[in-house]
Structure formats: structure tokens, C-alpha cells
Amino acid sequence: MTSVLVIALAFAAEPAVPARWSFASHISPILTFAGCNQAACHGSPVGKNGFKLSLYGQHPEKDYAAIAEKRLDRAAPARSLLYLKPTMGVAHGGGRRFAKESPEARVLLAWIEAGAPMMSAGAAVLKGLDVTPPYRVLRKPGETMKLAVSAVYSDGTREDVTARSIFSSNDEAVLKVESGAVARAAGSVGEAAITARYGGLMQVATYGASTLAAVKASAAPAGLVDREVYAKLAQLNIVPSEPAGDEEFIRRLYLDVLGVLPTPGEVRIFVSSKEPAKRAWLIDQVLERPEYADLQTLLWADRLRSDSRFHRVGGVRSYYKWLREEFAANRPLDKFARSLLTATGANYTNGPANYWGNYDKISTPVEVAIQTGQLFLGVRAGCAQCHDHPFEKWTQDDFYSLAAVFSQVVEFHTKNVQEFDLRLSANRAVLHPVSKQPVEPRYFGAGVIETTPGEDRRVAFAKWLTAKENPYFARAMANLIWRNLMGRGLIHPVDDRRDSNPATHEALLEALAGELAGHGFDQKHLMRLILNSRTYQHSSKANETNKLDFKYYSRAYPKRLPAEVYMDAVAQVTGVPDTFAAWPEAKRSVQLPDNRMNLYVLEVFQRNTRLQICDREEDVTPSQGLNLINGQDLQKKLAHADGRLTQWLGSGKTDSELIEEIYLATLSRRPTAQEKDRMLTRAGAAKSRREIFEDMLWAALSSREFVFNH
């Protein structure tokens, strides 16, 4: 809770007693600032000691009813519990929130004496908040700026409510808000979103801080990606890294788009080419290779939680087959989403029907609403399942009106007890947990879905969702594509869009969403745009200004290879492919339809568990190190009699040629002169040529440079 000292200081000169009362504008903000309606007090889902308020005053009409019923004595205003409890006139579990002589106590008492009206005749209604100053960057350690919040009312008037506002920063390492509405530069370089809350409303303003010396702004190459990224870097005095060399670029591109390494021959041809547009040409080529669909299928199978625990083997197989066909045909993402959202039929024969079955037992509209919010809206709507979102505009009513979109769907079992069949039942409804009444289906945060009796309301919802002008879908898909290529979403995490978690580059995200929607939701179009940018092609080598940058894209961020990609890369380099008895159709682990196979390497390198919709873990763990040192699978591949090393040794290649081949096959680059001299010295002193080159190949495969995409 906010301390009594901070409250007393904040209210030293206000609030004044108004001429026309509004509970929402004058009383609710006092209760919010005093901490009375926080989650730890009366704002909890069950209230406190029989008295419940809406969290942070989001529903002033409900709060007024609760106060009028239990906390007012209009005949003797000074004996009202609303006045006595916070001033400790009677025992109060929350302690004293403000003194009897304080301005806020005076306002509370004056309101009760005036009859405690919900709204006086002619009183203006609070409509919004403004936070000032406008965007600026603090340039010195410890530099401060004073924040100000204005309440905007329905009659056009404005009121300074800074002293009654609550502030928070989403990155206190950059900017920290102190007592007195002062934002202070905390030392880190970057931007922070400052959230101001007052009267059940919130407003976010973003500011920067940079202690880096001013530098000559780098000229941004043409294109919307580089224009927006370089403008942000210039504001923060961050110098972008140099472009990646051809060897670094081709390895990164292949791993990001295909999930495979380029072969030594492919690296040689690309690096030796003198064509000025060779990178754009290569991008076009890789986007048409079949491995593209394999990797996209894996990424979406993770997000859709395709798992035999939920869908059984038959469902997983049909889900995978459908996903693979969708990405092989480059089906537009709006049609892809509509197929999932409106699916019916048996999940063993109709892949999209598995969208409904992502739970151990029969799915419910509530669970599908949570999933839809995360996947296609980019919103964690499930936070509003039990109560209104504490820091956002989403209410419990919003959530259940989304769940009602899916209330007509019924899951039946077929003759095969493990298969389910989706059908529609027109009269099914979702009941609101508070009112216990059927909830009207609505477009998320928008109007009622008007359908004829028996009509599948999911169709109307899917059409609304995937419309070009929809504020959610195109942004969510563009952000996901950006994250898959760049390692971090412009909104991060990608399923947590909210005002208090803004995009690092709002204009860029808006432009990318416009590009995607404007080109028929063609994913490859947007990927091509990003891949051709200077931003994507930055070197991963940091300079003094950007070595601590992890979200403004001034350099390429190294990413640990996904478990399946790592496993396949080892098989590709050693020439010893893996086989999968349960899924013989899979030739690489990226092609496995299910993630239930008991494969130690995939477990150690943290394949997606698909228990929830979330990004993969990218931790570096001791188990991974032990696997690289003495993992049986790796050792067997290195020593395999028919492996790539055996072929190299029998090809007549010199030691120098073998060393170059190992580096090109694993790291997609030639060794430096120093590396080559060291390896040749060791090869010349070795008793066994096979043994020393097996050690060299192992060293390359277990290196950080191999395990990371950079």
C-alpha cells in the first residue's frame, strides 16, 4: 500500500471541495490513491471483511452502491465508516490511510454532508487523462523531469490531478518514478513507459534516457524498417553495428528461414559471387525451399499446442498434415486463422478441428477464448476471467462476451473413443460468473455480434478479426513474424499487448501491420521485407554504444538454436541422419508431428512442452554442456563408420582442406589464419589422423558459435 507519508505530501494543497459532485471524479480517486481498492485490500476478488470495491476503482457505479449500503451514515456524516475507517476513528485493519485534518478527509466528509450523491446535476464526467511533458530523452545520470497529469472532463474542462495520480514505470532500470511525480534517469540506456492512473482510468507516456555521448546519426538505408529503427537509435545515441559479412549472413538466413545450415558448397558459391543483389536473390530462393514449410509448421505446432496428450496420435497427424500443406502453399494468414476459428468435424480427418482440443478433457468456450486472445489478438485476455484486468481496460464482461462467441460448439466422441467431432448447438450459452445470466457474444472490446438464429457466430467473429482494418490481428501477426526473425517482438512477449507494455517501435509495428494487410496477409511478403533490411543484416558484433542493447535492434542478437534445429544440424554435419520409429515419415526432428517422443537431446535443449502458449526457453544449462562433452548420440555420430568424417578422410583431402571443410560445414565460414595454423600444428603432431579430426569436428560442434545463431 502507498505510505501515509506519500499520501499526506501529495494532498498538501488539494483536492478542493467541488461545487458539483461526482463520485467517480472526486471520491473514487481518493480511495484509489489511499490504497483502499488495491488487490491486497478491498479491491481483491472477494473484498476484505465483507466490504468489496472494484480493483483501482474501475467500476465506480458498483463501488458507490457498496459504499452507500455499508459505509455511509447520512444522518450523522462524521459517524460514517467511509470517514472513520481510513482516519482510524474506529479500528481499521488497513491502518490509517490519512489524517482527520487532511484535505482528503475534508473532501470525504463534505461529500457525505452534501448527501453523498453519485452525480450532482450538471456535474462533468471524467473522460480521459493527459500526461505531460511530451516525449523527451534525459541525457545525464540522475537527471529528473516533473510529470503532470490532467483530467479531461465531458464539458471540456481540465483539472490538474497529478497529486492524486499513481505512477509506475515498466523499466525502472531506465526511468524510476519517485515521490512528487518526478521521473529520474536510473542509469540504463533506453525507453520506459510511464503509466499514470487516476479515477479508474490510465494513460501511458513513453520517455527515454541515455548517458551516451552524442554521435553523428547513422544514415538509414531506404525502407520502412531501417527508417524507424535508425530514428530510434539516433534518439538514444546508439550506433548500429556494421553489416554482417556474407558468411554470417547466409548462416543466419538459413537457420531463421529454413532451420538448416548452408552446405559448404552453398557458402562458397554465395561468398564468391560478385553480384550486388545476391542477398536479395538468396532471400527469394530460400523462401521457396520446402524446409521453409517444415520450420513454419514446427513454430505453429508449438503455438497451437499440437500434442498427443490433447489430440491423440490421429489428431496430431491430421493437424500436422494440414499445417504443412498451409505453409507449403503460402496460404494467407487471414484464411489460415479463419479455418481454425470456424472449424467443425472430426479432428482425425479435419486438421483445423484440433484447434478446439487443446486440453486434457473436453474444451470449453472459456479456454478457447483465452487461446484465441493470445494467438490472434496478441492479448492475454485470460487475466480478466476472474476479475477486471488490474492495469488495462479489459473487463470481466469483455472476456465472457469473447467466450460466448464459441458457446455454440459441442464436442462429441465418435466410434473411436479417442477422436472428437465438433458440431454446433444453436442454443448453448456462456453464463456470466457474477450475474449467472447468458452473456451476449461481442466482437472483442466492440459491438454485439448480430446473427440469425442457428447461424455460426464464429464466422462473423473471424471475418471481423481478420479484416484489414482490425486493430489486433495484423499487428499480432506482424509482431510474431518480426519476433521469429529478430529474436524479440516489437511488443514483448508477443501475446501481451497492453497500453502499459507498448511496442519499442510503435510506428514500425503499425507500418508492418499495414504491409501485411495491404498484401493480402502474405507472410512471405513481410518476411522478405524484413530480411532485406539493413536492420536484419546487422552484424552480431557489438560496439561500445550497443553492447547492452537487447531491444532496439542495433545489432543482431544471438539466439540459441531450437532443440530440433540443433539436433538436425548435428545430423547434417556428421552425415548420420536420425530415425524416428513412432513417426517414420519424419526425416528430420523438425518434421516430427508430435513432441512426445522420448528424445534426450530435445529434452536437454528445451523443446517446447506445449503445455501453454509461450515462447521457447533459451537458457544455457549444465545439462546441455554435459551433452556436448560426452553425449552418446553425438559421440556415435562422430565415430560412425559411414559418416561425413569417414568420407572426408577417404577423399584424399589434405589436412588444410579438411580443416576448411569442418569450419564451413559447422560455422559456415573459413577458419582464420590463426585457427588454421593451430589446427595444422595439432594435426601434424597427432598419432591418429582419424582421432585428431574427430576431435576437431567435436570441438566445432560443441562450440558456442555452432550452438547459437548469430
N, C-alpha and C positions, 0 to 999 in steps of 0.2 A: 504493500500500500504506500501511497505518497505520504511523506512525512508531514507532521503538523507544522513544522518549521517552514517547509517549502510552501505549503498552502497559505500560511499566515503572511509570508512575504508577498506571495502572488496577489493576495486580495487586499494589500495595504491601502489601495486607493479606490477599489471598486469591488463589487458591482454596485451601481446606483439603484435606488428604488425606482422602478419604471412607472410610467403613467398608465399604461395598458399592459396587463399581464398576459404572458404566455408561459404555460408550464414548460413546454419544450424548449423555449428560448431562454428562460430566466431561472428555472428551478432545476431542471434535469442537468444542465452543465455543472451546477454546484455539486450535485450528488456524484457526478462522474469524476470531477477533479478531486473530490474528497475521498474517492475510492469506494464509495458505498455500493456501486453497481459493478465492481470488478468480479472476476471469476472466483476469487478467494472469499468473497463476501456475499452480499445479497444478489449479485449477478450470476451466481452459479446456477446450473440447470435445475437444482432443487431448492434454491434460495438458502436462507440462513435463519434458523429459529422461527420457521413458519412465515417468513416475510421474503418475497421474491421480487426482484427487479429485472428488467431486461438488461442484457450484457451491454455495458457502456451506454445505456440509455437509447438503444436503437428503436425501441417501441414506446415512446413517451405516453401514448394513449393507454397502454396496458399498465405502465408504471403509475400513471395518475389514478387509475381505478384501484390498484393495490394500496396506494398511499391513502386515498380517500376512505377506503374501507377499514384500515387498521392503524393509521398513524396520525389522524387529524382529530382535533377537538375544537370545532368552530366556536363553541360557546365560551371556551377558555383557551385561546390560541397558545398562550405560554405553557399550557399543560400538554400540548400535542407532542406525541412521541417523535415526530419528524424533527421537532426542535430540541427536545430534551435528550434524545439518544446521542446524536453527534456532538452535543456540547457537554455530555456527561452529567446532565441534570438528573438522570437516573442511570443505573448500571447499564453498560453497553459493552458487549463482547468485543467489538471492534475498537474500543478505546475512544478517546476524544479526537474528533476529526477537525474541529475548530472551536475557538473560544466563544462564550456568550456575547462578548463585546465586539466580536469580529464583524466585518461587513457582510459576510455570507450568512451569519446567524441573523443579522438585522433584516436581510432580504427575505429569508425564510419566514421569519415572524411577520413581517409586513404582508407577505403574500397570504398567509393564513388569516390575518386580521382583515384582509380585503375580501374574504370569503373563499379563498383558495380556488379561484376559477381555473378551469382548463385553458380557456381562451377568453380574454376580455373582448367585448365588442370593438371592432376596429383594430385589434392588435395584429401586427405584421407576423408572417410565418417565416421561419428560418429556411432559406432555400439553398445556401451554399457557403463555401469558405474560400477565401483568397489568402495565399501565403506569399509574403514578400521577404527579402528583395528578389528580383529576377535572377536567373542563373548567373553565377559568378564562380571564380576559382580562387581560393585562398592560397597565397603564394609563400607564406612564411610559417615555420613551425610554431604552433601555439596561436596563430592569428585567429581572431574571432570575428563574428558578424552577428548582429542582432536580428532575430526573426520577428515577424509581425504577422498576426492572423486577424483578418477582418471577416465578420459575419455579414452575409448579404441577405437581406430580407425581401419579402414579396412586394413591399411597397417601394423598393428601390433604395431604401436607406441602408447604410453600412454602419457597423459598430466594431470598434477595436476590442477583440476578445482574447488578445494574446495572453493576458494574465490568467485566464480561465481555461486555456488550452493545454492539452497534454501532448508532448513531443516524443518522438522516438526516431532513431537512425537505424537503417538496415545494414550499415557497416561502420561500427564505432572505431575501427582502426583508421578510417579516413576522416570522419566527422563525428563528434560527440556533442550531444545537446546537454547543456548544463542549466542550472537554475537561472531563472530570469530570461528564458528563451534565447540563450546565447549558444551559437554553434561554434565549436572550436576545432581547428585542424589538429588531428591526433598524430600525424607523422607519416602515414602511408599515402602513396600517390594513387589517385583515382577519384571516383564519384560515390556519393552516398545519397540515398533517397530519404528525406526527412518527412515523416508523417506527422501531421497536426490533427488532433481530434477535439471536437467541440460539439456539444449538443446532439450527440448521436451521429454526427457527420464526420467525415475525414477528408483531408486534402493532402496530396503529396507534392513536394517540390524537390528537385534534384540539384545538388551543388557539387563542385569539385574542389580538390585540394592537391597541390603539387609543390614540392620544395625543389624540384629540378630547375636548373638554370635555363633561361630562355634560349632556344635554339632556332636556327633558320628552319622554317617549316618545310618539310619534305614535299616536293611536288607530287600530287596524287596522280597516278595514271588515270586515263579515261575509264569511265564505268561507274555505275551507281555504288557498287560495293566499296571500291577504293575511295571514292569521293567522301562517303560518310565515315569510313574508318579513319582515313587520314585527317579529316577535320577534327575528330575527337582526339587523336594523338597530338595534334598541334595545340589544342586547348590545354592538354596536360603536360606539354613539353617532353613527350616521349618520342624518341627517334626510332622509326621502324627498322627492323633488321634488313640486311641485304637480301636480294632474291636468292632462292635456293639454287644450287648447281644442278646440272642435268641429272646426275646420279641420284642426288637426294630427291629431286622432283619425281622421277619415274618410279622410285620405290614407294614413295608416299602415295602417289596416284594409284598404283596397282593395289596397294593394301586398302586404301579408302574406298575404292570403287569396286574392286573385284575380290578382295580378300585373299589374293595370291601374290607371290613375289614375281617380279620380272625375271626371265631366264637370263643367263649371261649373254646369250646371243642378242636378246632384245635390248639389253643395256648397251652393248657395243654399238649396235646399229643406231640407236637413238642418240647416244653421246657423240658419235662421229658425224652425224648429219649436220650440215651447214644451213639447212632451210630455216629461215627466220620465223616461220609459223609452225614449226614442228611440234610445239607443245599443244597448240590448239588442235592440230591434226591428231596427235596421240590421244587427247581427251575424247575426241569424236570416236576414235577406234575402240577404246576400252568401254565406252558406254554401250557399245553394240555387242560386246562379247557375252557369251552365256553365263559366265561367272558372275556378272552383274546381277542377274536374277537370283542366283544362288544366295548371294550375300544379302540382298534386299529381303528375300524370303526369311532368312535367319533373323534379321533385325525385326521384322514384323511379327514373326512367330514368337519372339520374346515379348513384344509389346502386347500381343493378343493372348499371351499366356497359353499357347498351344501345348498341351500336356496330357499324357495318357491318364493321369490321375483324374482329370476332369472329363476328357472326351473319349477315353479308352483308345485302344490302338486303331480301331476303324475310323474314329473321328479325327484323330491326329493325321492319319494318312490322307483323308479327304481334304482336311484343312490345308495341309502342306501342298498337296497337288494343286488346289485352287490358287493358293498364294503364288506358287511358282509360275503358273500359267498367267496370272495377272501381271507380274513384273516382267516376264518374258515378252508379253505383248505390249508392255508400257501402257497399261490401261490408265486413263486419267484418274487422279486421286479422288475426285468427287464421285465418280461412278464406283470406284473401289469402296468408298465409305458407304454409299447408298446400298450396295449389295449386302454389306454386313449388317447395317441398321435395320433393313427390311426383310431379312431372310426368313423363310419358312421351310418346312420339310424335314426330312430325316438327315441327321448330321453325318451318317456314314456315307451318304451319297451326295449331299449338298454341302460343300465345304463351308460357305458363309454361315450356315446354321450353327456352327460351333461357336460363333460369337456369343451365343446365349449360354453356353455350358461351362463357364469358367469357374465353377465352384464344386466342392466335393458332393454337395447334394443338389437338389433342384434349385436353379437360379430364380431370383426374384426381380421384379422391376427395380427395386432399390439398388440391388447390386449392379444391374445393367446400367442404371443411371450414373453410378459412381464411375464405372468403366468408360462410358460414353463421354462424361465430362473430362476425364484425364486424356483420353485418346484423341478426341476430335474437337474439343473445345479448349483444351490446354488449361483446364480449371479443375482444381481439387474440390469439386462440389460436395464430396462426402463430408467435409467439415461442417456443413450445415444440416447434416442428417439429424442430429440430436438437438441442436440449438442454432440460432443465427450465428453466422460467421463473426468471430470477435473483432476482426480488423478489416473486414470487407463488406461490400453491400449485399452479399448473398444471404438470403434468409432461409429459414426452415420451409417457408411456403414455396420459395423458388425451387428448392431441392425436390420436394414432393410433387410439384407440378411437372418437373422433368421426369421423375419416376413414373408418373401417370401416363406419360407417352407410351410406355412399354407394358401397361397393365393388361392389354388385351391378349398378350402372348401366353399360351399354355404349353407346357412341356409334357408330352405323353411318351410312354415307353412302347416300343414296337415289339414284335415277336422275339427279337433279340433283346434281352433284358439290359444289355449294356448300351444300346442305341436309344436315342431320344428323337422325338418328332415334334417340331414346332407347328402349332396351329393357332388360329385366332378365336377368341371367345369375346364377342362384342360387349357383353355386359359386365365384364370384370373391371374392378376399380381398385385404386390405391386409397387407403384410408389415412387421413392425417393423424399422427400420433397424439395430438393435443385435442382437436375437435372431434376425432373419431368419425368424421364425415368424409365422403368421397371427395377426392381432390380433382380439380379441373385441370386437364393437361394444357400446358402452355409452352410456347417457344421459350427457351431459357432466357429469363430476365425480360421477356417481351409479352406479346399478346396471347390471347386464347387461341388454341388450335380448333378451327371450325371444320368439322367433318360431318358427313351424313351418317345416320345410324348404321352400324356394321362396317363402316369404312375403316381401313387400317390407318390410324393416325400417325404411325411411324413414317408413312410415305410422305405426308405433308411436312413432318418434322425434318426428315432427311433432305427434302427439297429446300426448305428454309436454311438448314445448316450449311449446305454446300453451294448456296447461291454466291455469286461473285462478290456481292456487296456485304455478305455476312461478316460481322466483326471478329469472329472467332476462328472459323475453320481454316481459311487461307493463312492466317497468321500462325496458327498452331502447326500446320504442315510445313510452312516455310521455316519456322523455327526448328522443327525436327530435322529437316534436311540440312540446315546450317550446322546443327549440333553433330550430326553424323559425319560431316566432312571436317569441321573445325575443332571438334573435341569438346565444345562448350556451347550451350544455347545462348542466343541473344537474351532470351528470358531463361533463367536457370534456377531450378530444374525446368525442363520443358513443359511439364504438366502443372506448373504452379504460377499461372498468370494471375496477378492481382495488382491493385494500384500500389501497394507498398513493396512490390517486387518488380519494378519496371525493367524494361529492356535496357541493356547497356547502350544500345544504339536504336532508339525508337524510330527515327526516320528511316534507317536502313531496314528494319523489320517491316515497316509499312510498305516500303518500296519492293522488297522481296515478295511480300504477300500479293501486291499488285501485279508483279511479274507472273507469279504462279497462276493467279486467277485469270489474268489477261491472256495467257497462253493455254487456256483450256485445262488447267491443273496438270500440265505435263511435267512430271518430276524431273525428267532428264533435261528439260529446258533450264530449270532453275539450277540443277547441278552443274550444267555446262557454264552457266553464268558465273557461279561461284568459283569453279575450278580454274577458269581463265583469268581470274582476278589476281592482281599483284599480292593482295592480302593472303589468299590461299597459298601462293607460291613463295611467301617469305621463308627465309632460312630459319631453322630452329636454333641457330647460334645466337645467343643474346648479346646485347651491348650493355654499357653501363647504365643507360636510361631505362631499359626494358627488361632487365633480368628479374625483376619482381612483378612483372605484368603477367597476370593469368586470366584476364578477361577483356582486354581491349584489342587483342589480335595484332599486336605489333610484331609478333614473331610466331612461328609455328610451335604449337605446344605438343611435346612428345606424348604419345598415347601408347600404353601397353597393349600388345596385340591381344585381341579377344581370344578366349581359350581355344575355340575351334580353328581360328585363323593360325594361331601359333602351332597347333597340332598338325595342321595341313602343311604349314611352311616347313616343318621338320621333315615330314614325309616327302615333300617336293625336293628339298635339298639333298637328302640322303638317297632318294630314288627307291624308297621302300614304302609303298602305299599301305594304308591301313584298311582293314576289312571289318565289316560290322555284321555279325551273324543275324541279329534281330532285324536289321534293315539292309538286306543285300543290295538293294537298288542304290544305296548311298555309296559313292566312290570316294568322297571326302567327308570329314566330320561336319563341315559347313552344310552339307546336304542331308544331315540326319533330321528326319521329321520330328523326332521326339527328343527330349533332353533327359530321359530317364535311364539311358544306358549307363551301366556302371563302368565308367572310364576314368581312371585315376587322374590322368593328365588334365582332362576337362574339369574335374573337381578342383584340383590344385590351382588351376589358373582361372577359377571363379566363373564358370559358365553361368548364365542367368538361371536362377532357380525357378523362375516363372510363377512364384507364389504371389507376387504382386506386380503391378505396373511400375517399373522403376528402371533407372539406368543400371548398367552393369557395374560391379565393383572393379576398381582398377588398382587395388592395393598391391604392393610388392611384399610377399610374405616369406618367412623362413622355409615353408614347405616348397615353394617354388624354387628357391635356391638349392635345396637338397635334391630336388628332382633334376635340376640342371647338372649337379655334381655327379650323382650316381643313380639317376633314374633308369630303371631296367629297360623301359621302352626305347629311350634314347640310345643306350649302350648297344642294344640289339640292332638297331638301325645302323649305327656306325660300323658295327662289325659284320654286317650282313654280307654273305659271300657274293650276292648278286646286286649289291647296292651301287650307288653312284661312285663311291670312292674306289671300289674294285674296278669299275670301268675306267675311271681316270688313270689309275695306276697301270692299267694294261694298255693304255692308249699310246704309250711312247712319249707322253708329255715330259718335259724337263721339270726339275724342281721349281724353277721360276714360273713356268706356265701353270703348274698345279696350284701354286700359291695364289696366282691371279684368279684362277678358276674358283677357288674356295671363296675368295673375297667377293667376286661378282655374284656367285650363287647365293650367298648368305646376306651380304650387306649391300649388294647392288653397286659396288664401287671397286675400283682397283686399289691395292694397298699403297700406302705412302712409301717413299723410298726407305724411310727408317724401318717401317714394319717389314718390308720385303727383305732388307738386309738381315734383320734379326731372325726371320723365319728361315732364310737360306743358311745362316750360320748353324741353326739348330738342326736343320735337315742334313747338313754336311757332316755333323758330328754324331748323328743317330746310328745305332746298330741295325735298326729295322726301319726300312722306308715306310712300310705299311703302318707301323706303330706311330711314327712321328707325324705322319699326315692324318692319321686318325685322331691324334691329339690336337692337331691344328684345326681340324674340322669341328671337333668338340668345343674347342675354345671359341670359335666363331659362333657356333650355335648357342652357347651359354653366355655370350656377351650381352651387355645391356643394349648395345647398338642393334643387335638382332632382335631382342625381345620387344623393343619399342619401335613404333612407327614414328618417325621424326621428320 
